Amino acid sequence: MRANGTLVPETVTLGDTLTVGRFEVTRAQFRAYDADFEVPSGTAEYPAHGLAEDRAQAYVDWLSEQTGRNYRLPTAAELAALKAARAGPSENTPAYWAGFTPTPDEYRRLRARLAQHPTEALLMPVGSRPAGHGPNGAGLSSTT
């Protein structure tokens, strides 16, 4: 999606005033800001991950300047409220990767096996999973 010619994240409105990114910022979106950001072939639609807070802040500042819209990082309180309002479990869990709900012992073994793989191996393109359980398919439900 583009705004004023700039590749921007898709957003949804929760409640009356809070608008949040529907998905993670993609590597292609972040690269529009930082031409030196490495995007391995075939991964432009994967999440831009592992960014320090100052780089994420610089991105949203740049995005605001480019689009004339107000983008910002969420506050700690907003993140806590969004997590608390979440309708259902996270889709990115060991149960998803295992294909079943593991017992506590199986979970520990599965977690140890997953830790042997680089984070990159567990990433999927942004939006490749079915829409979440909340309003507008955002994966979040709002109580505000």
N, CA, C and O atoms as CSV, one atom per row, in Angstrom:
chain,resi,resn,atom,element,x,y,z
A,1,MET,N,N,0.849,-1.148,0.000
A,1,MET,CA,C,0.000,0.000,0.000
A,1,MET,C,C,0.915,1.237,0.000
A,1,MET,O,O,1.988,1.227,0.602
A,2,ARG,N,N,0.479,2.279,-0.672
A,2,ARG,CA,C,1.276,3.499,-0.782
A,2,ARG,C,C,0.482,4.711,-0.323
A,2,ARG,O,O,-0.736,4.779,-0.488
A,3,ALA,N,N,1.196,5.657,0.253
A,3,ALA,CA,C,0.627,6.959,0.621
A,3,ALA,C,C,1.625,8.021,0.178
A,3,ALA,O,O,2.792,7.982,0.567
A,4,ASN,N,N,1.176,8.952,-0.621
A,4,ASN,CA,C,2.061,9.985,-1.181
A,4,ASN,C,C,3.298,9.365,-1.833
A,4,ASN,O,O,4.398,9.910,-1.737
A,5,GLY,N,N,3.112,8.232,-2.490
A,5,GLY,CA,C,4.205,7.575,-3.196
A,5,GLY,C,C,5.123,6.752,-2.316
A,5,GLY,O,O,6.086,6.173,-2.818
A,6,THR,N,N,4.858,6.681,-1.015
A,6,THR,CA,C,5.711,5.941,-0.085
A,6,THR,C,C,5.048,4.632,0.311
A,6,THR,O,O,3.862,4.608,0.638
A,7,LEU,N,N,5.811,3.540,0.285
A,7,LEU,CA,C,5.329,2.235,0.720
A,7,LEU,C,C,5.080,2.293,2.224
A,7,LEU,O,O,6.002,2.554,2.996
A,8,VAL,N,N,3.829,2.049,2.647
A,8,VAL,CA,C,3.469,2.174,4.061
A,8,VAL,C,C,2.788,0.908,4.571
A,8,VAL,O,O,2.212,0.147,3.793
A,9,PRO,N,N,2.856,0.688,5.883
A,9,PRO,CA,C,2.161,-0.455,6.476
A,9,PRO,C,C,0.644,-0.265,6.418
A,9,PRO,O,O,0.144,0.856,6.504
A,10,GLU,N,N,-0.074,-1.372,6.271
A,10,GLU,CA,C,-1.534,-1.338,6.349
A,10,GLU,C,C,-1.923,-1.146,7.804
A,10,GLU,O,O,-1.315,-1.746,8.691
A,11,THR,N,N,-2.928,-0.317,8.063
A,11,THR,CA,C,-3.372,-0.064,9.432
A,11,THR,C,C,-4.858,-0.367,9.581
A,11,THR,O,O,-5.610,-0.381,8.606
A,12,VAL,N,N,-5.258,-0.608,10.821
A,12,VAL,CA,C,-6.664,-0.793,11.176
A,12,VAL,C,C,-6.929,0.037,12.422
A,12,VAL,O,O,-6.024,0.300,13.214
A,13,THR,N,N,-8.186,0.447,12.583
A,13,THR,CA,C,-8.565,1.251,13.745
A,13,THR,C,C,-9.159,0.344,14.810
A,13,THR,O,O,-10.034,-0.476,14.532
A,14,LEU,N,N,-8.673,0.504,16.025
A,14,LEU,CA,C,-9.192,-0.209,17.187
A,14,LEU,C,C,-9.903,0.808,18.061
A,14,LEU,O,O,-9.344,1.861,18.365
A,15,GLY,N,N,-11.111,0.511,18.462
A,15,GLY,CA,C,-11.851,1.474,19.256
A,15,GLY,C,C,-12.178,2.689,18.412
A,15,GLY,O,O,-12.449,2.570,17.217
A,16,ASP,N,N,-12.153,3.857,19.031
A,16,ASP,CA,C,-12.519,5.088,18.332
A,16,ASP,C,C,-11.336,5.820,17.730
A,16,ASP,O,O,-11.485,6.492,16.710
A,17,THR,N,N,-10.153,5.704,18.343
A,17,THR,CA,C,-9.058,6.567,17.917
A,17,THR,C,C,-7.732,5.878,17.655
A,17,THR,O,O,-6.901,6.429,16.934
A,18,LEU,N,N,-7.501,4.711,18.202
A,18,LEU,CA,C,-6.196,4.065,18.077
A,18,LEU,C,C,-6.100,3.311,16.759
A,18,LEU,O,O,-6.898,2.413,16.490
A,19,THR,N,N,-5.136,3.672,15.951
A,19,THR,CA,C,-4.875,2.992,14.693
A,19,THR,C,C,-3.534,2.292,14.815
A,19,THR,O,O,-2.539,2.899,15.211
A,20,VAL,N,N,-3.513,1.007,14.473
A,20,VAL,CA,C,-2.294,0.211,14.614
A,20,VAL,C,C,-1.978,-0.494,13.302
A,20,VAL,O,O,-2.849,-0.677,12.452
A,21,GLY,N,N,-0.719,-0.884,13.154
A,21,GLY,CA,C,-0.329,-1.662,11.991
A,21,GLY,C,C,-1.003,-3.019,12.036
A,21,GLY,O,O,-0.978,-3.700,13.061
A,22,ARG,N,N,-1.601,-3.406,10.933
A,22,ARG,CA,C,-2.267,-4.711,10.881
A,22,ARG,C,C,-1.245,-5.837,10.906
A,22,ARG,O,O,-1.495,-6.900,11.474
A,23,PHE,N,N,-0.094,-5.599,10.287
A,23,PHE,CA,C,0.976,-6.587,10.228
A,23,PHE,C,C,2.280,-5.923,10.638
A,23,PHE,O,O,2.339,-4.713,10.855
A,24,GLU,N,N,3.304,-6.722,10.739
A,24,GLU,CA,C,4.634,-6.196,10.990
A,24,GLU,C,C,5.081,-5.354,9.792
A,24,GLU,O,O,4.582,-5.528,8.680
A,25,VAL,N,N,6.017,-4.449,10.028
A,25,VAL,CA,C,6.624,-3.686,8.931
A,25,VAL,C,C,7.474,-4.654,8.128
A,25,VAL,O,O,8.271,-5.401,8.695
A,26,THR,N,N,7.309,-4.647,6.816
A,26,THR,CA,C,8.075,-5.566,5.976
A,26,THR,C,C,9.479,-5.029,5.719
A,26,THR,O,O,9.769,-3.853,5.939
A,27,ARG,N,N,10.320,-5.905,5.257
A,27,ARG,CA,C,11.676,-5.507,4.883
A,27,ARG,C,C,11.635,-4.500,3.738
A,27,ARG,O,O,12.423,-3.554,3.717
A,28,ALA,N,N,10.725,-4.694,2.788
A,28,ALA,CA,C,10.608,-3.748,1.669
A,28,ALA,C,C,10.193,-2.372,2.174
A,28,ALA,O,O,10.715,-1.361,1.703
A,29,GLN,N,N,9.265,-2.316,3.123
A,29,GLN,CA,C,8.832,-1.035,3.680
A,29,GLN,C,C,9.989,-0.352,4.402
A,29,GLN,O,O,10.201,0.850,4.241
A,30,PHE,N,N,10.733,-1.110,5.193
A,30,PHE,CA,C,11.849,-0.511,5.923
A,30,PHE,C,C,12.962,-0.091,4.965
A,30,PHE,O,O,13.618,0.929,5.172
A,31,ARG,N,N,13.165,-0.875,3.929
A,31,ARG,CA,C,14.215,-0.537,2.964
A,31,ARG,C,C,13.894,0.752,2.209
A,31,ARG,O,O,14.807,1.448,1.765
A,32,ALA,N,N,12.611,1.078,2.057
A,32,ALA,CA,C,12.243,2.353,1.432
A,32,ALA,C,C,12.826,3.506,2.242
A,32,ALA,O,O,13.150,4.555,1.685
A,33,TYR,N,N,12.959,3.318,3.544
A,33,TYR,CA,C,13.569,4.316,4.430
A,33,TYR,C,C,15.092,4.206,4.425
A,33,TYR,O,O,15.786,5.218,4.327
A,34,ASP,N,N,15.611,2.990,4.530
A,34,ASP,CA,C,17.050,2.762,4.662
A,34,ASP,C,C,17.545,1.898,3.504
A,34,ASP,O,O,17.443,0.672,3.551
A,35,ALA,N,N,18.078,2.538,2.472
A,35,ALA,CA,C,18.527,1.829,1.272
A,35,ALA,C,C,19.625,0.816,1.564
A,35,ALA,O,O,19.857,-0.082,0.754
A,36,ASP,N,N,20.307,0.935,2.698
A,36,ASP,CA,C,21.364,-0.003,3.059
A,36,ASP,C,C,20.845,-1.211,3.840
A,36,ASP,O,O,21.612,-2.124,4.145
A,37,PHE,N,N,19.546,-1.223,4.167
A,37,PHE,CA,C,18.964,-2.334,4.918
A,37,PHE,C,C,18.978,-3.581,4.040
A,37,PHE,O,O,18.428,-3.578,2.939
A,38,GLU,N,N,19.599,-4.629,4.523
A,38,GLU,CA,C,19.764,-5.851,3.736
A,38,GLU,C,C,18.450,-6.620,3.622
A,38,GLU,O,O,17.798,-6.919,4.623
A,39,VAL,N,N,18.080,-6.929,2.394
A,39,VAL,CA,C,16.886,-7.717,2.108
A,39,VAL,C,C,17.307,-8.880,1.210
A,39,VAL,O,O,17.425,-8.715,-0.004
A,40,PRO,N,N,17.534,-10.054,1.800
A,40,PRO,CA,C,17.921,-11.198,0.980
A,40,PRO,C,C,16.865,-11.492,-0.091
A,40,PRO,O,O,15.672,-11.279,0.125
A,41,SER,N,N,17.309,-11.971,-1.215
A,41,SER,CA,C,16.426,-12.271,-2.337
A,41,SER,C,C,15.240,-13.123,-1.887
A,41,SER,O,O,15.406,-14.124,-1.191
A,42,GLY,N,N,14.054,-12.710,-2.294
A,42,GLY,CA,C,12.845,-13.462,-1.987
A,42,GLY,C,C,12.262,-13.206,-0.614
A,42,GLY,O,O,11.304,-13.874,-0.224
A,43,THR,N,N,12.819,-12.241,0.144
A,43,THR,CA,C,12.324,-12.009,1.508
A,43,THR,C,C,11.793,-10.589,1.723
A,43,THR,O,O,11.679,-10.148,2.867
A,44,ALA,N,N,11.471,-9.872,0.659
A,44,ALA,CA,C,11.005,-8.485,0.794
A,44,ALA,C,C,9.741,-8.378,1.630
A,44,ALA,O,O,9.531,-7.361,2.292
A,45,GLU,N,N,8.892,-9.404,1.618
A,45,GLU,CA,C,7.640,-9.362,2.369
A,45,GLU,C,C,7.746,-9.997,3.753
A,45,GLU,O,O,6.733,-10.176,4.429
A,46,TYR,N,N,8.958,-10.337,4.179
A,46,TYR,CA,C,9.175,-10.862,5.525
A,46,TYR,C,C,9.282,-9.688,6.497
A,46,TYR,O,O,9.583,-8.570,6.081
A,47,PRO,N,N,9.039,-9.930,7.788
A,47,PRO,CA,C,9.138,-8.836,8.756
A,47,PRO,C,C,10.557,-8.281,8.864
A,47,PRO,O,O,11.535,-9.027,8.808
A,48,ALA,N,N,10.653,-6.971,9.018
A,48,ALA,CA,C,11.934,-6.341,9.344
A,48,ALA,C,C,12.090,-6.542,10.847
A,48,ALA,O,O,11.390,-5.903,11.632
A,49,HIS,N,N,12.990,-7.412,11.250
A,49,HIS,CA,C,13.104,-7.751,12.671
A,49,HIS,C,C,14.503,-7.459,13.188
A,49,HIS,O,O,15.440,-7.240,12.421
A,50,GLY,N,N,14.617,-7.462,14.505
A,50,GLY,CA,C,15.918,-7.258,15.132
A,50,GLY,C,C,16.381,-5.813,15.093
A,50,GLY,O,O,17.574,-5.545,15.237
A,51,LEU,N,N,15.463,-4.883,14.902
A,51,LEU,CA,C,15.835,-3.465,14.844
A,51,LEU,C,C,15.905,-2.881,16.250
A,51,LEU,O,O,15.066,-3.182,17.098
A,52,ALA,N,N,16.898,-2.055,16.487
A,52,ALA,CA,C,16.989,-1.339,17.757
A,52,ALA,C,C,15.877,-0.284,17.797
A,52,ALA,O,O,15.410,0.183,16.758
A,53,GLU,N,N,15.467,0.079,19.004
A,53,GLU,CA,C,14.379,1.043,19.155
A,53,GLU,C,C,14.670,2.361,18.445
A,53,GLU,O,O,13.760,2.962,17.874
A,54,ASP,N,N,15.924,2.824,18.469
A,54,ASP,CA,C,16.232,4.100,17.814
A,54,ASP,C,C,16.047,4.020,16.298
A,54,ASP,O,O,15.639,5.001,15.676
A,55,ARG,N,N,16.339,2.868,15.701
A,55,ARG,CA,C,16.122,2.705,14.252
A,55,ARG,C,C,14.634,2.643,13.940
A,55,ARG,O,O,14.184,3.207,12.942
A,56,ALA,N,N,13.867,1.959,14.787
A,56,ALA,CA,C,12.416,1.903,14.592
A,56,ALA,C,C,11.813,3.298,14.732
A,56,ALA,O,O,10.924,3.676,13.969
A,57,GLN,N,N,12.304,4.063,15.714
A,57,GLN,CA,C,11.818,5.431,15.907
A,57,GLN,C,C,12.167,6.303,14.708
A,57,GLN,O,O,11.341,7.095,14.254
A,58,ALA,N,N,13.367,6.165,14.199
A,58,ALA,CA,C,13.777,6.937,13.025
A,58,ALA,C,C,12.893,6.582,11.824
A,58,ALA,O,O,12.551,7.458,11.030
A,59,TYR,N,N,12.525,5.318,11.688
A,59,TYR,CA,C,11.652,4.891,10.595
A,59,TYR,C,C,10.281,5.558,10.697
A,59,TYR,O,O,9.789,6.106,9.710
A,60,VAL,N,N,9.658,5.518,11.877
A,60,VAL,CA,C,8.319,6.115,11.989
A,60,VAL,C,C,8.375,7.629,11.836
A,60,VAL,O,O,7.435,8.228,11.311
A,61,ASP,N,N,9.464,8.263,12.286
A,61,ASP,CA,C,9.623,9.707,12.064
A,61,ASP,C,C,9.695,10.000,10.565
A,61,ASP,O,O,9.034,10.914,10.071
A,62,TRP,N,N,10.498,9.220,9.850
A,62,TRP,CA,C,10.628,9.374,8.397
A,62,TRP,C,C,9.292,9.131,7.705
A,62,TRP,O,O,8.904,9.884,6.812
A,63,LEU,N,N,8.587,8.072,8.121
A,63,LEU,CA,C,7.302,7.730,7.531
A,63,LEU,C,C,6.302,8.869,7.719
A,63,LEU,O,O,5.539,9.183,6.805
A,64,SER,N,N,6.303,9.482,8.890
A,64,SER,CA,C,5.419,10.626,9.146
A,64,SER,C,C,5.748,11.783,8.210
A,64,SER,O,O,4.844,12.413,7.661
A,65,GLU,N,N,7.026,12.065,8.026
A,65,GLU,CA,C,7.445,13.151,7.133
A,65,GLU,C,C,7.048,12.878,5.692
A,65,GLU,O,O,6.591,13.779,4.988
A,66,GLN,N,N,7.222,11.629,5.250
A,66,GLN,CA,C,6.942,11.273,3.862
A,66,GLN,C,C,5.462,11.315,3.520
A,66,GLN,O,O,5.090,11.690,2.408
A,67,THR,N,N,4.617,10.932,4.468
A,67,THR,CA,C,3.194,10.754,4.187
A,67,THR,C,C,2.311,11.887,4.682
A,67,THR,O,O,1.179,12.033,4.221
A,68,GLY,N,N,2.813,12.695,5.619
A,68,GLY,CA,C,1.973,13.724,6.225
A,68,GLY,C,C,1.015,13.155,7.259
A,68,GLY,O,O,0.136,13.865,7.747
A,69,ARG,N,N,1.177,11.883,7.595
A,69,ARG,CA,C,0.373,11.234,8.633
A,69,ARG,C,C,1.223,11.111,9.892
A,69,ARG,O,O,2.451,11.173,9.826
A,70,ASN,N,N,0.576,10.938,11.025
A,70,ASN,CA,C,1.306,10.810,12.278
A,70,ASN,C,C,1.525,9.333,12.596
A,70,ASN,O,O,0.589,8.630,12.977
A,71,TYR,N,N,2.760,8.866,12.439
A,71,TYR,CA,C,3.139,7.510,12.815
A,71,TYR,C,C,4.020,7.592,14.048
A,71,TYR,O,O,4.823,8.515,14.185
A,72,ARG,N,N,3.869,6.628,14.946
A,72,ARG,CA,C,4.712,6.571,16.138
A,72,ARG,C,C,4.762,5.147,16.653
A,72,ARG,O,O,3.951,4.302,16.273
A,73,LEU,N,N,5.721,4.896,17.520
A,73,LEU,CA,C,5.802,3.604,18.184
A,73,LEU,C,C,4.798,3.592,19.332
A,73,LEU,O,O,4.505,4.644,19.901
A,74,PRO,N,N,4.270,2.431,19.679
A,74,PRO,CA,C,3.345,2.377,20.811
A,74,PRO,C,C,4.079,2.580,22.129
A,74,PRO,O,O,5.268,2.287,22.252
A,75,THR,N,N,3.343,3.088,23.109
A,75,THR,CA,C,3.911,3.210,24.450
A,75,THR,C,C,3.868,1.834,25.116
A,75,THR,O,O,3.191,0.924,24.637
A,76,ALA,N,N,4.584,1.696,26.204
A,76,ALA,CA,C,4.575,0.427,26.947
A,76,ALA,C,C,3.160,0.106,27.423
A,76,ALA,O,O,2.741,-1.051,27.397
A,77,ALA,N,N,2.426,1.128,27.855
A,77,ALA,CA,C,1.053,0.912,28.330
A,77,ALA,C,C,0.148,0.457,27.185
A,77,ALA,O,O,-0.702,-0.413,27.377
A,78,GLU,N,N,0.323,1.036,26.001
A,78,GLU,CA,C,-0.480,0.621,24.846
A,78,GLU,C,C,-0.178,-0.821,24.460
A,78,GLU,O,O,-1.090,-1.587,24.148
A,79,LEU,N,N,1.093,-1.190,24.480
A,79,LEU,CA,C,1.451,-2.572,24.166
A,79,LEU,C,C,0.819,-3.540,25.156
A,79,LEU,O,O,0.296,-4.584,24.767
A,80,ALA,N,N,0.868,-3.192,26.429
A,80,ALA,CA,C,0.272,-4.051,27.459
A,80,ALA,C,C,-1.233,-4.171,27.244
A,80,ALA,O,O,-1.792,-5.261,27.371
A,81,ALA,N,N,-1.891,-3.063,26.921
A,81,ALA,CA,C,-3.339,-3.093,26.693
A,81,ALA,C,C,-3.690,-3.918,25.461
A,81,ALA,O,O,-4.671,-4.663,25.473
A,82,LEU,N,N,-2.898,-3.793,24.397
A,82,LEU,CA,C,-3.155,-4.571,23.192
A,82,LEU,C,C,-2.989,-6.058,23.451
A,82,LEU,O,O,-3.776,-6.872,22.967
A,83,LYS,N,N,-1.965,-6.410,24.215
A,83,LYS,CA,C,-1.754,-7.828,24.542
A,83,LYS,C,C,-2.893,-8.353,25.404
A,83,LYS,O,O,-3.350,-9.479,25.211
A,84,ALA,N,N,-3.355,-7.539,26.360
A,84,ALA,CA,C,-4.446,-7.955,27.237
A,84,ALA,C,C,-5.755,-8.097,26.471
A,84,ALA,O,O,-6.573,-8.953,26.807
A,85,ALA,N,N,-5.966,-7.271,25.444
A,85,ALA,CA,C,-7.206,-7.293,24.671
A,85,ALA,C,C,-7.206,-8.359,23.591
A,85,ALA,O,O,-8.224,-8.574,22.934
A,86,ARG,N,N,-6.100,-9.017,23.404
A,86,ARG,CA,C,-5.962,-10.000,22.325
A,86,ARG,C,C,-7.003,-11.099,22.468
A,86,ARG,O,O,-7.174,-11.671,23.544
A,87,ALA,N,N,-7.692,-11.386,21.378
A,87,ALA,CA,C,-8.730,-12.419,21.382
A,87,ALA,C,C,-8.122,-13.744,20.933
A,87,ALA,O,O,-8.013,-14.007,19.736
A,88,GLY,N,N,-7.734,-14.561,21.875
A,88,GLY,CA,C,-7.179,-15.865,21.516
A,88,GLY,C,C,-5.675,-15.881,21.609
A,88,GLY,O,O,-5.043,-14.841,21.795
A,89,PRO,N,N,-5.100,-17.065,21.480
A,89,PRO,CA,C,-3.648,-17.212,21.598
A,89,PRO,C,C,-2.914,-16.672,20.386
A,89,PRO,O,O,-3.492,-16.519,19.310
A,90,SER,N,N,-1.651,-16.389,20.572
A,90,SER,CA,C,-0.800,-15.942,19.476
A,90,SER,C,C,-0.701,-17.042,18.429
A,90,SER,O,O,-0.701,-18.228,18.758
A,91,GLU,N,N,-0.617,-16.639,17.162
A,91,GLU,CA,C,-0.464,-17.624,16.103
A,91,GLU,C,C,0.967,-18.135,16.006
A,91,GLU,O,O,1.196,-19.237,15.507
A,92,ASN,N,N,1.928,-17.353,16.474
A,92,ASN,CA,C,3.329,-17.736,16.348
A,92,ASN,C,C,3.780,-18.386,17.652
A,92,ASN,O,O,4.451,-17.762,18.474
A,93,THR,N,N,3.408,-19.624,17.823
A,93,THR,CA,C,3.716,-20.370,19.038
A,93,THR,C,C,4.354,-21.705,18.670
A,93,THR,O,O,4.280,-22.139,17.520
A,94,PRO,N,N,4.979,-22.352,19.648
A,94,PRO,CA,C,5.493,-23.699,19.368
A,94,PRO,C,C,4.396,-24.647,18.894
A,94,PRO,O,O,4.665,-25.548,18.099
A,95,ALA,N,N,3.162,-24.461,19.369
A,95,ALA,CA,C,2.067,-25.323,18.926
A,95,ALA,C,C,1.845,-25.194,17.424
A,95,ALA,O,O,1.563,-26.185,16.750
A,96,TYR,N,N,1.971,-23.984,16.901
A,96,TYR,CA,C,1.815,-23.797,15.457
A,96,TYR,C,C,2.884,-24.591,14.713
A,96,TYR,O,O,2.574,-25.322,13.772
A,97,TRP,N,N,4.124,-24.452,15.125
A,97,TRP,CA,C,5.224,-25.101,14.419
A,97,TRP,C,C,5.201,-26.616,14.616
A,97,TRP,O,O,5.628,-27.353,13.727
A,98,ALA,N,N,4.719,-27.090,15.745
A,98,ALA,CA,C,4.660,-28.533,15.995
A,98,ALA,C,C,3.454,-29.172,15.304
A,98,ALA,O,O,3.483,-30.351,14.949
A,99,GLY,N,N,2.397,-28.380,15.120
A,99,GLY,CA,C,1.179,-28.920,14.534
A,99,GLY,C,C,0.242,-29.535,15.565
A,99,GLY,O,O,-0.766,-30.143,15.205
A,100,PHE,N,N,0.568,-29.380,16.842
A,100,PHE,CA,C,-0.270,-29.874,17.926
A,100,PHE,C,C,0.051,-29.064,19.176
A,100,PHE,O,O,1.058,-28.358,19.222
A,101,THR,N,N,-0.808,-29.167,20.191
A,101,THR,CA,C,-0.562,-28.463,21.442
A,101,THR,C,C,0.300,-29.339,22.337
A,101,THR,O,O,-0.161,-30.365,22.836
A,102,PRO,N,N,1.555,-28.935,22.543
A,102,PRO,CA,C,2.457,-29.778,23.332
A,102,PRO,C,C,2.162,-29.720,24.829
A,102,PRO,O,O,1.662,-28.721,25.346
A,103,THR,N,N,2.486,-30.816,25.506
A,103,THR,CA,C,2.426,-30.840,26.964
A,103,THR,C,C,3.585,-29.986,27.479
A,103,THR,O,O,4.461,-29.625,26.693
A,104,PRO,N,N,3.621,-29.651,28.769
A,104,PRO,CA,C,4.754,-28.866,29.287
A,104,PRO,C,C,6.113,-29.513,29.002
A,104,PRO,O,O,7.063,-28.810,28.658
A,105,ASP,N,N,6.222,-30.839,29.140
A,105,ASP,CA,C,7.499,-31.508,28.844
A,105,ASP,C,C,7.827,-31.429,27.362
A,105,ASP,O,O,8.973,-31.168,26.995
A,106,GLU,N,N,6.829,-31.652,26.500
A,106,GLU,CA,C,7.044,-31.552,25.054
A,106,GLU,C,C,7.400,-30.113,24.656
A,106,GLU,O,O,8.224,-29.882,23.771
A,107,TYR,N,N,6.760,-29.161,25.328
A,107,TYR,CA,C,7.039,-27.752,25.042
A,107,TYR,C,C,8.509,-27.435,25.318
A,107,TYR,O,O,9.163,-26.778,24.508
A,108,ARG,N,N,9.027,-27.893,26.447
A,108,ARG,CA,C,10.432,-27.632,26.778
A,108,ARG,C,C,11.363,-28.248,25.735
A,108,ARG,O,O,12.330,-27.612,25.315
A,109,ARG,N,N,11.080,-29.482,25.315
A,109,ARG,CA,C,11.908,-30.124,24.294
A,109,ARG,C,C,11.788,-29.401,22.946
A,109,ARG,O,O,12.784,-29.190,22.254
A,110,LEU,N,N,10.571,-29.031,22.591
A,110,LEU,CA,C,10.354,-28.327,21.327
A,110,LEU,C,C,11.040,-26.964,21.342
A,110,LEU,O,O,11.660,-26.565,20.357
A,111,ARG,N,N,10.929,-26.262,22.449
A,111,ARG,CA,C,11.579,-24.952,22.567
A,111,ARG,C,C,13.095,-25.085,22.416
A,111,ARG,O,O,13.727,-24.260,21.757
A,112,ALA,N,N,13.673,-26.107,23.018
A,112,ALA,CA,C,15.115,-26.339,22.902
A,112,ALA,C,C,15.493,-26.623,21.446
A,112,ALA,O,O,16.526,-26.149,20.973
A,113,ARG,N,N,14.672,-27.385,20.739
A,113,ARG,CA,C,14.958,-27.677,19.322
A,113,ARG,C,C,14.822,-26.422,18.468
A,113,ARG,O,O,15.645,-26.185,17.583
A,114,LEU,N,N,13.794,-25.618,18.721
A,114,LEU,CA,C,13.603,-24.383,17.956
A,114,LEU,C,C,14.750,-23.409,18.199
A,114,LEU,O,O,15.135,-22.670,17.293
A,115,ALA,N,N,15.295,-23.400,19.405
A,115,ALA,CA,C,16.409,-22.496,19.735
A,115,ALA,C,C,17.661,-22.831,18.933
A,115,ALA,O,O,18.555,-21.992,18.817
A,116,GLN,N,N,17.743,-24.018,18.386
A,116,GLN,CA,C,18.901,-24.424,17.579
A,116,GLN,C,C,18.864,-23.816,16.175
A,116,GLN,O,O,19.858,-23.859,15.451
A,117,HIS,N,N,17.728,-23.256,15.798
A,117,HIS,CA,C,17.566,-22.684,14.464
A,117,HIS,C,C,17.629,-21.161,14.536
A,117,HIS,O,O,17.166,-20.574,15.514
A,118,PRO,N,N,18.184,-20.523,13.537
A,118,PRO,CA,C,18.189,-19.065,13.543
A,118,PRO,C,C,16.761,-18.529,13.424
A,118,PRO,O,O,15.898,-19.167,12.820
A,119,THR,N,N,16.526,-17.369,13.999
A,119,THR,CA,C,15.209,-16.742,13.930
A,119,THR,C,C,14.714,-16.691,12.491
A,119,THR,O,O,13.531,-16.899,12.223
A,120,GLU,N,N,15.617,-16.417,11.581
A,120,GLU,CA,C,15.286,-16.307,10.156
A,120,GLU,C,C,14.533,-17.541,9.653
A,120,GLU,O,O,13.646,-17.418,8.808
A,121,ALA,N,N,14.870,-18.711,10.156
A,121,ALA,CA,C,14.244,-19.946,9.694
A,121,ALA,C,C,12.775,-20.036,10.094
A,121,ALA,O,O,12.019,-20.806,9.502
A,122,LEU,N,N,12.367,-19.260,11.088
A,122,LEU,CA,C,10.995,-19.319,11.585
A,122,LEU,C,C,10.119,-18.183,11.070
A,122,LEU,O,O,8.953,-18.084,11.451
A,123,LEU,N,N,10.658,-17.332,10.219
A,123,LEU,CA,C,9.882,-16.219,9.690
A,123,LEU,C,C,9.090,-16.640,8.459
A,123,LEU,O,O,9.506,-17.511,7.695
A,124,MET,N,N,7.941,-15.998,8.288
A,124,MET,CA,C,7.096,-16.198,7.116
A,124,MET,C,C,6.751,-14.821,6.568
A,124,MET,O,O,6.870,-13.826,7.283
A,125,PRO,N,N,6.329,-14.749,5.322
A,125,PRO,CA,C,5.928,-13.441,4.791
A,125,PRO,C,C,4.815,-12.812,5.628
A,125,PRO,O,O,3.915,-13.502,6.107
A,126,VAL,N,N,4.891,-11.508,5.793
A,126,VAL,CA,C,3.877,-10.766,6.524
A,126,VAL,C,C,2.521,-11.004,5.869
A,126,VAL,O,O,2.397,-10.934,4.647
A,127,GLY,N,N,1.503,-11.286,6.687
A,127,GLY,CA,C,0.156,-11.495,6.182
A,127,GLY,C,C,-0.097,-12.858,5.575
A,127,GLY,O,O,-1.156,-13.078,4.988
A,128,SER,N,N,0.851,-13.787,5.699
A,128,SER,CA,C,0.674,-15.103,5.091
A,128,SER,C,C,-0.219,-16.027,5.913
A,128,SER,O,O,-0.702,-17.039,5.404
A,129,ARG,N,N,-0.437,-15.692,7.161
A,129,ARG,CA,C,-1.331,-16.472,8.015
A,129,ARG,C,C,-2.737,-15.913,7.880
A,129,ARG,O,O,-2.898,-14.749,7.510
A,130,PRO,N,N,-3.761,-16.709,8.170
A,130,PRO,CA,C,-5.127,-16.200,8.106
A,130,PRO,C,C,-5.308,-15.027,9.063
A,130,PRO,O,O,-4.590,-14.898,10.055
A,131,ALA,N,N,-6.275,-14.183,8.748
A,131,ALA,CA,C,-6.560,-13.028,9.608
A,131,ALA,C,C,-6.878,-13.497,11.017
A,131,ALA,O,O,-7.367,-14.607,11.227
A,132,GLY,N,N,-6.587,-12.623,11.980
A,132,GLY,CA,C,-6.799,-12.951,13.387
A,132,GLY,C,C,-8.256,-12.954,13.790
A,132,GLY,O,O,-9.154,-12.978,12.947
A,133,HIS,N,N,-8.470,-12.928,15.066
A,133,HIS,CA,C,-9.810,-13.091,15.612
A,133,HIS,C,C,-10.501,-11.771,15.911
A,133,HIS,O,O,-11.691,-11.768,16.224
A,134,GLY,N,N,-9.799,-10.656,15.825
A,134,GLY,CA,C,-10.363,-9.374,16.234
A,134,GLY,C,C,-11.104,-8.666,15.130
A,134,GLY,O,O,-11.269,-9.202,14.033
A,135,PRO,N,N,-11.560,-7.441,15.424
A,135,PRO,CA,C,-12.273,-6.663,14.420
A,135,PRO,C,C,-11.364,-6.356,13.238
A,135,PRO,O,O,-10.157,-6.174,13.397
A,136,ASN,N,N,-11.940,-6.303,12.090
A,136,ASN,CA,C,-11.196,-6.017,10.850
A,136,ASN,C,C,-10.108,-7.045,10.573
A,136,ASN,O,O,-9.202,-6.773,9.785
A,137,GLY,N,N,-10.171,-8.225,11.202
A,137,GLY,CA,C,-9.157,-9.249,10.978
A,137,GLY,C,C,-7.812,-8.863,11.527
A,137,GLY,O,O,-6.791,-9.381,11.076
A,138,ALA,N,N,-7.782,-7.956,12.499
A,138,ALA,CA,C,-6.518,-7.441,13.001
A,138,ALA,C,C,-5.806,-8.374,13.944
A,138,ALA,O,O,-4.633,-8.161,14.249
A,139,GLY,N,N,-6.483,-9.409,14.417
A,139,GLY,CA,C,-5.843,-10.300,15.367
A,139,GLY,C,C,-5.903,-9.747,16.774
A,139,GLY,O,O,-5.398,-10.363,17.712
A,140,LEU,N,N,-6.514,-8.594,16.924
A,140,LEU,CA,C,-6.645,-7.953,18.232
A,140,LEU,C,C,-8.093,-7.534,18.393
A,140,LEU,O,O,-8.771,-7.215,17.416
A,141,SER,N,N,-8.560,-7.535,19.626
A,141,SER,CA,C,-9.880,-6.959,19.868
A,141,SER,C,C,-9.679,-5.806,20.824
A,141,SER,O,O,-8.798,-5.846,21.682
A,142,SER,N,N,-10.481,-4.797,20.680
A,142,SER,CA,C,-10.291,-3.588,21.475
A,142,SER,C,C,-11.409,-3.441,22.495
A,142,SER,O,O,-12.579,-3.679,22.196
A,143,THR,N,N,-11.035,-3.050,23.685
A,143,THR,CA,C,-12.027,-2.765,24.707
A,143,THR,C,C,-12.092,-1.275,24.977
A,143,THR,O,O,-12.812,-0.834,25.873
A,144,THR,N,N,-11.337,-0.491,24.199
A,144,THR,CA,C,-11.334,0.958,24.414
A,144,THR,C,C,-12.073,1.670,23.314
A,144,THR,O,O,-12.172,2.897,23.330
